[in-house]
Amino acid sequence: MMRRIAATRHFPRLGWAWPRGDLDLLLRAAAHSDAAEARAAFGVWLADRVLDDATFRDHRLLAGIAARFGRAGLADLPAYPRLAGLQRQLWTRSRMAFADNLPALARLAERGVTVMLLKGGARIAAHPEAMGARLAHDLDILVPAGQVGLAIDTLHGQGWRPTTGESLFALRARAGHLRSVNFQAGRFGDIDLHRLAMGRDSQGVDAALWQGACSGAVLGQPVLYPDPAGLLATSLWHSGLDAHVHSDWIVDCAATIAKGGVDWDRALWLIGAGGGSLPALIALSYVAGPLGGAVPEAVLSALAQASPAGIARVPVMLEARPRSQWSVPVRLARGLVKQVRLARERRFDEGERPLRLRYGGRGEGAGEAGLDLLLGRIAEGVGRIRLELELAVVLPDRPRRLCLELHTATGHVARLRYTSALRPKGAVRLRLAATLALPEGAAGPLWLASRPARHLRPTATEAERESYAALPVAAVRVILTPLP
C-alpha cells in the first residue's frame, strides 16, 4: 500500500496531496523519526532560505525545530540566534494565551462543567515536555452535550464573547445545534467550545472519547484529554482538510505515534465513525513515508478500503493539498468544494436559520436610529405573530453584513441578516415579512437588537470596527399581528 501511494505524486495519486518543497523539508526537520535525517533536512532548508522570508506557518514549525534540537544541535548555524529569538517570541505569545485561557477552564470546573482538551492543548496535556515546541494560541475544549448551555453561560459571565457577535440569548437558543463556537476575551483569550468532537454524526465517537479520557494538567490546571487513539483521530479530523494553514497537527500525529501506545483498532474505528478515512489516509501515509513514522501497513490498507475511490476522492484531495502548492485551477476548484461542504455543515450547526432582509430602495429613517429598538408588545397567550418590518440604515462603503436579533424578555425569537456586497450603500431601506414562533411566556416587549458582525477585541482597528461593529437602525414601519 505505501509503495503504491508513494510511487508518484502526480494527480490523482494520493501523494499529490502531500506536502512538498519547503514545507516538506520543515516537516521532516520537525517530525522525522530519525533525528539525523531531520537535522539534514533543516540544513537543506536553511541553505537557500532566510528567516525573514518565512511565513507564520513556517514560524510555528521553526519553533518546534528549535525546541527539538536546542542550542546543542543548532548553535553552529549562523541563523541560530534569530531562530532562538523567534522561538522565545512565539513561546511567550503562547504562554500569554494560556494565562488568559486557563482561568476560564478553572471557572468551568468550579461550575461542574467537565472539560476535555483537543488538538494542541491535548498534546501538551498528554506530553507536558511538548510545551516548548507546540504553540497553542487558542484552546479547543470538548464538553458533554448536556453541559453546553452551562458552559456558554459560564464563559459569558466571565466576560467571554462569541466571535460571531451574537447575543447570549441567541447563542443559548442554538446550543443544541452547535458543533462548536469560538469565544474570545481580553487581548489573547481564545477558546473553541465544542459540543461534538467531530462531525454531526459523531455522538458515538464522543461517547468513546469520554470513556477513554485520560487525566492530566496544563500549567497546574487539571484537565482531561483523549487517549492516544483519540488524540490521533481528532487531530486528523479537525485539520486534515485545512490545506496546511498551519502544519502543527501533522507534527502532533507523528509525535503521538512515536510515543507509542496507539490502539490502532480503536483509532481506525474512531476515524471511520467520524467519516474521515480518506483525509486520514493522506496524512498517515505521509507520516509513514517521508516522516518515517511507525504506521502499520495494515492500518493504511484498512483506511484505503474504507475510503471513497475514483472521482469521489477528488474533493478531499483538493482540500487536503497544501495551499502553497495550489495552481489557479486548484484554487478555484478547492474553493467550490469547500463552500459546498461548509454549507452542509452550517445547515446543521445553526438549527434556526437567519431570516433574510430584502433591499427596499434608498431612503433615510423617519425616527431616531439606535442599536436597540422597541418594536411593540406581545399580549398574554400569543404563541405566533406575523411581523412586517421596514428599517432604515446607513451602510458604509465597504461590503459588510448587517446582523440583527429579535428578542422578548423571556428569550430569543429570530436572527436577521442582510449582506451589502452587491447592493447600494449609504442610506437604504430594508424589509421583512415573516411568521415567527415565540418562546414560551413571551408576553411583553419585542425588541430588535443590532449586533456586531464579529466580536471586536479592545485592540480592534478602525477598519475592523467599520467592517464589523453594530450599525444603528431606525424603524420606518412595524406591523405586529397575533396569530392563533
N, C-alpha and C positions, 0 to 999 in steps of 0.2 A: 504493500500500500504506500509506504513512504517513498519508495523509488518511483512509483507512478506519479505521485503528486509533484515530486521534485524534478522529474525528468525535463520539464520545460516550464518557464514562467510566462509563456505566451497564452493569451486568451484562447479558449475558455478553460484552460487548466487552472486548478485552484492556486497554484503558485503565482499566478498573475496578480492575486490579491495580497501577496506577501509584501512586507517592506523590502525596499532595495536601496542601493546608493547610500547616501549619508545616514539616513535613518537606520538602515540595516547595520551599518558599522557601529553606530552608537548603541543600538540594542545588543549587539554582540558584546560590546565593551561592558555594558551594564549587567548583562544577564547570562552570558555564555557559561556553561557548566565548567569549562576549563579556564582557569584564571590566566594562563599563559596566552591562550588564544584571544581572550578578552582584552588583555593588555596590548597584544599585537594589533587588534582591530582598532583600538583607540589611537595607537601610533599612526596607523594609516589615515584615520580621520583627521588627526592634527596636522599631517604632512602638508595638506593643501588647503587648510581652512584656518580661519581666525575666530576667536570667541566673539568678536564684535558682530560677526555675521550670523551668529546662532539665533534661532527663533526661541520663543518661550517654551515650545515643546522640547527643543534641544536642551534648554537650560535645566529642565526637570530631570532629564536623563544624565546630563553632565554632573548635577549634584549627586546623583546616585553613584556615578562612576568615581567621583572624588571620595565619597564615603567608602566605596568598596576597596579602593587601593590605598587611600590615605597618603600621608606625607612620605612614608617609606617607599611606596610604589610609584610615586609621581614626582618626587622632589627634583629629579634630574631634568624635568621638562621645563623649558623657558616659560611655558604658559601656566605653570603650576600656581604661582602667586595669584594670578587672575582667577584661576579655577577655584582655588580655596576661598577667595573672596566672594565669588558667586555662590558657592555652597553656603557660606555663612549668612549671606544676604537672604537666600531663599529659606534656609533653616529658620532664621529669625522671623521671617514673614509667616512661616508655618506655625511656629510657637505662639505668635501673636493671635493667629486664628484659633488655636487651641485655647488660649486664655479667654477668648470671647465665647467659645462654643461650650466648653466643659461645664461652666456654671448652669447652663440650660439643662444639661444631662443630669446634673445633681438635683435640680428642681423637679425634673420629670420623675426621678427616682423617689423623691420625697412625696410626690403626689400619687405614687403607686403605679406609675407607668413603667412597664417592662421594655427595655431598650436593647436592641441588638445592633452592633455596628456592621456596616457593609463596606466593601471596596477597600480603599486605602486605610481608613480607620481600623477596619477589621484586621488588616495585615499587621498594623502597628500593635494592636491589642494582642494578636497571636504571637508576634515576634518583636518584643519591645526594642531589640537591638536595631531594628529597621528604621527607627525614628529619624536617624541622621541621614538616611538615604531616601526615605519615602516622604515626599512632600504631601501635605494634606491641608489645603487651603479651605476645604469645607468638610463637613462630616455627613455621611449618609447613614441614617438610622432607620431601622425597621421596628415598628411597634405592632402589637396584636390588633387585628381589625376592630375588635370591640373597644379598644382604648384610643382610637384615633381622635375622637371628639375631645376626650380629656387632654390628650397631648396638644391639640390645637389650642384649647382654652389656656393650658398652662404656658405654652410658648407666647401666646398673645399677651397674657397677663404679665409676662416678664419683659415686654417691650419688643418682642419679635414680630415682624410683619411679613406676610407672603409677598414674594416678588411679583405676583400677578396684580398687586394693587387692590385686590378685593377686600371687602369688609369681613369682620368676624361673623356676622350674620350669614353672608353668602358662603363663606368657607364652611361653616357648620352644616349648611344645607347640602353641600356637596361631599361631606365627609364620607358618606357611604359609597360614593362612586369614584373617589380619587384613587389613582395608583400611587401618586406622590405629589408633594407640594414643597417648593423651596421657600425657606424663611431666611430673613436677614435681620441683623441688629447691629447697631453701632458701626464701627469702621470696618471690622474684619469678620464679624459673626456671620456664619453661613451654614445652615443645616438643611439637608434634604430629608424631609419626613416621608417615609414610605409606608403605605398600608399593605402593599404586596411586594414581595421580594423580587418578583419578575413580572410576567405579563398578566393579563386579565384572567387567565385560566390557571394561575399558579397557586391556588389555595392549597392544593395537596403538597406542593413544594414548600410552602410556608410552614405547614404543619410539620413536615420532615425536618426543616431547618431549626424550628424551635425545639423539636425533640432532641436533636443532636447538638444543640448550642453548647459552647464552652464558656467558662468564666475567666475573666482576665481584668486588667486595669490599664487605663491610659493616664499617665501623669497622676496616679493616685485615685482616679475616679473609677469605681467598679463598673464593668460593662460585660455584656455577653457578645460573643462573636461566633460565626459559623465554624463547624469542624472543617478540616482540610478539603474534603469533597465539596462542601458548601461554599468555602472561600473560592474555590476554582470555578464552580458553576455560576455563582453570582457575578464574579469578575467578568467572565466570558459573556454572560447575558447582557450586562449593562454597557459594555464597551466594545463588543465585537463588531458593531455596525457604526461606530463613531469615526471611522476613517482616520484613526490615529490623530485626533485633535490633540490629545496627549497620549503617550505610549507607556505610562506607568503601569497600566493594567497587564500588559504583556510581561513586564518585569515581575509583577505580583504573581502571575501564573507560574512563571519559571521558578521563582523563589519558593512558592508553595510546593511545587513538585520536587525541588531539590531538597527541601526539608524532610520529605518522606511522609509516610502515614496517610497517603490519599487512598481512600477506599474507592477503587475505580468503578466497581459495580454501582455503588451509590452515586458517584459523580455522573456516570452515564445516565442513570435514572433521573437525576435532578436536571441535567441538561436536556434530556428528551422531554420531560414533563413540562419544562419551560419553553419548549419549541425552539431551542437554539442549537440543534445538531450541526447545521452547516457552518454558521459562524464559529462554533467551537472546533470543527474540523480544520477550518482555515487557520485558526490561531494555534491550535495544539500541534498541527503538522509543522508550523513554523518553529515552535518551541522545540519539537523533536529533531528537526533538521538543522537549520542554521544556528540554533542556540544550543544544540547538543543535549536537550533535556531528556530525562528518562520517562518518556511517554510510551507505554506498551503498544506494540504493533496491533495487538488485539483491540485496543481502545480505538485507534484510528480506523480500523476496519469496521467496528461497530458503529462509529459515527458516520462513516461513509454509507453504510447500509441504511441508516436512519435519515439520511439527508436527501433532499429532492435531487433529481437528475435532469440532465438536458437543460432546456431553456428556463425551467423553473428555478435553477440556481443563479441565474444571471442577476436578478435584483439584489440578492445577498452579496454577491461578489462585487457589484458596483458600490454598495455601501461599505463594504469591508476594506476596499482598496485605499491605501493612504492618500490623503489629499495632495501631498507633494508629488504624487505620480499621476495626477489627473491630466488628461488631454481635454480639449474643449468638448468633444463629443461625450466623453465620460462624465465631465462635469454636468452637462445638460441632462444626460440620461439619469445620472445619480440623483440630481435634484428632483426629477419627476418621480422616481420610485420612492424616494424618501418622503415626499409630500403625500403620496398615496398611503404609505404606512402610517405617517403621523395623523392623517385624517381619520383612519380607522381607530387609532389609539385615543384621539380626542373625543370621538363619539362615546367611547367607553368611559373616559375619565370624567367628563363634565356632567353626565347624567342629565340634569336640566340644561337645555340648550339656550344660549343667549338669544333674545329677540332682536331682530334687525330693524333699526330705524331707517326710514326711507327719506331720501332727499326731497324737500318740498319747495325748492326755489330760494331765491335770495330774499332777505328781509331781516330787519332788526326786531328785537323783542319790545313789547309794549310795557312790560314790567321790569323790575329790578332783577338782574342776574345774580345767581348765587350758587353755592355748592350743595345746598340742601333746600329743597322746595317742598312745602306742604301742598299736596295735590287735592286733598279732600278728606272726608271722614267716612269710615265704614260702619254701617249700622250693625247692631247685635244680630247674630244668627246668619249673616251673609257668608256663604262659602265660596261664591264665584262672582266676578264682576266683568263687565265689558268696559275697557279703557280706550278712549280715543284721546290722543295727546298730540299737541303741536308745540314744539320747542323752538327757541331761538338761541343760537350760539355763534360766537365768533371763532372761526377756525384759523389757526396760524398757517403761514405759507407752506410749511413743510408737511408732507404726508404724515398722518398720525391717526390713532384710534381715539374715539370718544367712548368712555366706559361709564355707564350709569347703572344704578341699582334701585329697585323698588322694595320698600320695607314697610311693615306695620310695627306696632310696639311689641308684638309677640314673635316676629320672625321675618325671614326673607321671603320675598314674593317672586322676583324675577331679575335677571340681568339684561341690560340693553346695550347694544353695540352699534357703532357707526364708524366706518373707515373712510377717510377723506382722500385716499391715494389718487384716484382718478376723477374726483369731483371738485367743483369750485370751492375756493377758500374764502375767507372773510366772513361777513355776516350772512348766515343761511338759516333756513327753516328746516326742521326735521319732524317727521310724522310717524305715529304708531297707532295701529288699531289692533287690539288683541283681547282675547278672552283669557282671564287669569284665575287660577285657583289660589285661594288664600289659606294661610296657615290657620290652625285651629285657634279659636278665640281671638280672631283678628280685629274685633271691634275697636274703633278709634281712628287715629290719624293714619293716612297713607302718605309716605314720604318718598321723594325722589332724591337720591344722593349721587352727586358726581364724584367719581373715583379716579385716582391716578391710573394710567395705563400700565405702570410698573412702579414698584416701590423705589423710592429715591433715598439713597443714603445721605447723611449730612454733608458729605463731600461732593454731591452731585454738581455737575457743571451747569451753566446757564443753558447750554444747548440741550442737555439732558432734561432739564426742567421744562423747556419749551416743547420737547418731544413727548414727555410722559406725565407732566403734572395734571391734576384735575382741572377741567375747564368749567368756568361758570356758565350756567344755562338759565334761561328765562322761560316761564310758561306762557304761551300765547293762547292756547285753548285746551281745556281739560273737561272731558265728559266722562263721568263715572256712573255706570248703570248696573245696579244689583241684578243678579241672575238667580233663578230658582235652583 
